[in-house]
Amino acid sequence: MSASSKVQDKPERVGFGVEELDQIKKMERLHCSHRQVPSPMGGFLMELAVRPEEDGTSTILFECKTSALRFELPLRISTWRERRKVRMQADEGLDPMCPRGELGPRLVRRGKDFFCPHCSIMFGRVP
């Protein structure tokens, strides 16, 4: 297997083609907890769109309320701990909540998978 075919196997993140936010983990935590995300230009960011990526991640497009500049926030794929937490909630007969948010939104079903309606990340399979 050549090096070029290894690169082609991994889907590339498309995004929105604008500047990425700094401090990705902090911004992700704020966004998933339904708190205001600060803008690098001052003020706060407003969510415009969410794009699910082929590799299981998502990208969120924000617009600064004060400068109208746009920024994107790439979200990471769900971890095994997050998926285990969702599976435990489902096994107990509860409606699973998004493990990334403090009071997280209820996860929705798409086929046989649980997805967060806020960020389009898959958090496990329906039992």
C-alpha positions, -999 to 999 in steps of 0.1 A, spaced: 0 0 0 15 33 -10 15 65 11 -8 83 -13 -35 56 -10 -33 59 28 -40 97 25 -69 90 2 -86 66 27 -91 92 53 -119 116 43 -109 152 44 -128 178 65 -146 202 42 -155 229 66 -168 263 55 -136 278 42 -133 305 68 -108 311 97 -109 285 125 -114 297 161 -86 295 186 -89 274 218 -111 248 201 -117 227 232 -128 257 253 -151 270 225 -166 235 220 -173 232 257 -191 266 257 -210 259 225 -222 224 237 -233 238 270 -255 264 252 -234 293 265 -223 323 245 -191 318 225 -168 348 226 -156 363 194 -119 370 187 -130 405 175 -149 413 207 -185 405 215 -200 371 209 -205 347 180 -239 336 166 -243 301 152 -253 301 115 -250 265 103 -237 230 112 -221 208 86 -216 171 94 -183 158 80 -177 124 63 -152 114 91 -179 116 119 -170 151 130 -189 183 125 -181 219 117 -201 249 130 -202 282 112 -204 313 134 -207 350 127 -194 377 149 -223 399 161 -201 430 162 -179 427 131 -199 403 108 -167 382 103 -173 345 101 -154 317 119 -157 280 120 -154 255 149 -144 219 141 -159 195 166 -142 162 174 -157 128 170 -174 113 201 -152 94 225 -158 59 239 -166 75 273 -193 97 258 -208 67 239 -207 46 270 -226 73 290 -253 74 263 -255 36 262 -260 35 300 -288 61 298 -305 41 270 -302 8 289 -319 24 319 -349 33 297 -341 70 298 -340 94 268 -303 99 263 -289 134 267 -259 148 249 -229 141 271 -211 172 260 -236 197 273 -242 205 310 -279 199 306 -274 187 270 -302 184 245 -320 151 241 -304 130 215 -324 122 184 -325 90 164 -314 89 128 -318 54 116 -301 32 142 -279 60 157 -282 86 184 -272 121 172 -271 155 190 -295 179 173 -273 208 183 -239 197 168 -247 166 146 -223 143 163 -232 106 165 -230 93 201 -239 56 197 -264 31 184 -300 25 196 -301 -7 216 
